[in-house]
Amino acid sequence: MVDGVETAGAAKKAELEPGDIIVAFAGSPVSGGDDIHSLLTADRIGISTPLKVLRQLELLTLEVVPQEGQS
């Protein structure tokens, strides 16, 4: 679950909101924070990547562009 979103970070640009539940990153299922960290590799930096989130009762597909030093 997204706890917070930095004002100028990649999550904010992707329109993630606190309370969103990330269910997939780059087509791979996510069951927790460790999954995100293992999928967020250096080769994804600067590349638009699909992110599926559950917001309330709606499944959304957002595009996130990972930045250096952020996850």
Secondary structure, 3 states (H helix, E strand, C coil): CCCCCCCCCHHHHCCCCCCCEEEEECCEECCCHHHHHHHCCHHHCCCCEEEEEEECCEEEEEEECCCCCCC
